[in-house]
Amino acid sequence: MDYENKFVLAPMVRVGTLPFRLLASQYGADITYGEEIIDHKMIKCERRLNEHVGSTDFVEKGTNNVVFRTCSLERKHVVFQMGTSNAARALSAAQLVCQDVAAIDINMGCPKSFSISGGMGAALLNKPDLIHDILTTLRRNLNILITCKIRLLNSPQDTVELARRIESTGVSALGVHGRRVADRPRDPAKWSEIADVVAALTIPVIANGDIFEYDDFQRIKVHTGASSMMVARGALWNASIFSPEGKLPWEDVKREYVRKSILWDNDIKSTKYTLKEMIMHHSCLELPEGKAVIKSESLADLAKLYGEEKYYQFVQENRSFNESR
Ligand SMILES: Cc1cc2nc3c(=O)[nH]c(=O)nc-3n(C[C@H](O)[C@H](O)[C@H](O)COP(=O)(O)O)c2cc1C
């Protein structure tokens, strides 16, 4: 995998699970990031081949709790994103998963208190020595692409200085979300400050922030000079944003997402969260559809709600058939 002129699905907690990543790929995403997974959680997992679903699962030992699910279809373009504050722990977590993914990315942009209080996400931005330690440890010990994703620092000079330091660790690319840690999602992304980073580095930069239409991929590329472009909310609201033929109606994309969730036996909480985000953006959770999604307790309930009972039945029967052979 390389990072030249790629359309990238951004990491999104509770959204970027296997069915959503495959959905984005189907519509044209070249690289798909998984949701951030914390190293502490990952190192408690064991790798299991799930013949029932046809996936490779990382399951918390002694439980059936799937922390990360992937499959061979996405092996060459899926990025495992990790939250960490410790090089040795990051390495242990990465070693578990590195044969099943195309790259490992370290989240250095999350502003949530959970991340910051654990010294992870955006807390790393003012610890360049620790960043250096984590990235060089991963680079030296793993034969896989290593990247990280940052936010802007308080001045363009500081951002560029940090980006140069990161480049010196030998990472394959740098994702830059064009907002500062204190910025809200509604604040416009500062594409010009991403451009400053692009101008200062030789490694590919992945520009992120405020891509809502297919044409925005080209706009951000021209404005920043970045190698690749990454979209989060624009894809969450309509994953067909990646399609050069134009967006499909969101209802069609939603139905396809439900089908993929059924096929890959996605966690019901993740599926509901993603559907609710789509509905909140395009419609309203107070209407009957939103209320029914909130009430749903299983993928079978969602299949019924969206008229996909036959598909649900077909998937279940196929699994039983394969297992009995
Ligand atoms: C629902 C949601 C979950 C997110 N989870 C993550 C995450 O796990 N890791 C991360 O680095 N960024 C995360 N982000 C930030 C996005 O990856 C992205 O940087 C940000 O939304 C800006 O891109 P956009 O303007 O295209 O939405 C999340 C954003 C959203 C909307």
PDBQT file of the ligand as one rigid body, heavy atoms in Angstrom, charges set to zero:
ROOT
HETATM    1  C1  LIG A 401     -18.013   9.587  15.181  1.00  0.00    +0.000 C 
HETATM    2  C2  LIG A 401     -16.569   9.996  15.111  1.00  0.00    +0.000 A 
HETATM    3  C3  LIG A 401     -15.603   9.201  15.711  1.00  0.00    +0.000 A 
HETATM    4  C4  LIG A 401     -14.235   9.539  15.621  1.00  0.00    +0.000 A 
HETATM    5  N1  LIG A 401     -13.302   8.680  16.129  1.00  0.00    +0.000 NA
HETATM    6  C5  LIG A 401     -11.975   8.911  15.879  1.00  0.00    +0.000 A 
HETATM    7  C6  LIG A 401     -10.990   7.935  16.187  1.00  0.00    +0.000 A 
HETATM    8  O1  LIG A 401     -11.289   6.832  16.650  1.00  0.00    +0.000 OA
HETATM    9  N2  LIG A 401      -9.678   8.242  15.939  1.00  0.00    +0.000 N 
HETATM   10  C7  LIG A 401      -9.309   9.449  15.377  1.00  0.00    +0.000 A 
HETATM   11  O2  LIG A 401      -8.107   9.669  15.146  1.00  0.00    +0.000 OA
HETATM   12  N3  LIG A 401     -10.230  10.370  15.057  1.00  0.00    +0.000 NA
HETATM   13  C8  LIG A 401     -11.545  10.126  15.266  1.00  0.00    +0.000 A 
HETATM   14  N4  LIG A 401     -12.482  11.033  14.852  1.00  0.00    +0.000 N 
HETATM   15  C9  LIG A 401     -12.037  12.241  14.145  1.00  0.00    +0.000 C 
HETATM   16  C10 LIG A 401     -12.073  11.997  12.635  1.00  0.00    +0.000 C 
HETATM   17  O3  LIG A 401     -11.222  10.921  12.258  1.00  0.00    +0.000 OA
HETATM   18  C11 LIG A 401     -11.656  13.257  11.857  1.00  0.00    +0.000 C 
HETATM   19  O4  LIG A 401     -10.330  13.588  12.189  1.00  0.00    +0.000 OA
HETATM   20  C12 LIG A 401     -12.545  14.464  12.157  1.00  0.00    +0.000 C 
HETATM   21  O5  LIG A 401     -13.910  14.106  12.252  1.00  0.00    +0.000 OA
HETATM   22  C13 LIG A 401     -12.382  15.518  11.061  1.00  0.00    +0.000 C 
HETATM   23  O6  LIG A 401     -12.772  15.015   9.801  1.00  0.00    +0.000 OA
HETATM   24  P1  LIG A 401     -14.167  15.443   9.113  1.00  0.00    +0.000 P 
HETATM   25  O7  LIG A 401     -14.174  16.952   9.058  1.00  0.00    +0.000 OA
HETATM   26  O8  LIG A 401     -14.133  14.778   7.762  1.00  0.00    +0.000 OA
HETATM   27  O9  LIG A 401     -15.281  14.933   9.995  1.00  0.00    +0.000 OA
HETATM   28  C14 LIG A 401     -13.849  10.729  14.960  1.00  0.00    +0.000 A 
HETATM   29  C15 LIG A 401     -14.831  11.542  14.382  1.00  0.00    +0.000 A 
HETATM   30  C16 LIG A 401     -16.167  11.185  14.433  1.00  0.00    +0.000 A 
HETATM   31  C17 LIG A 401     -17.195  12.066  13.763  1.00  0.00    +0.000 C 
ENDROOT
TORSDOF 0
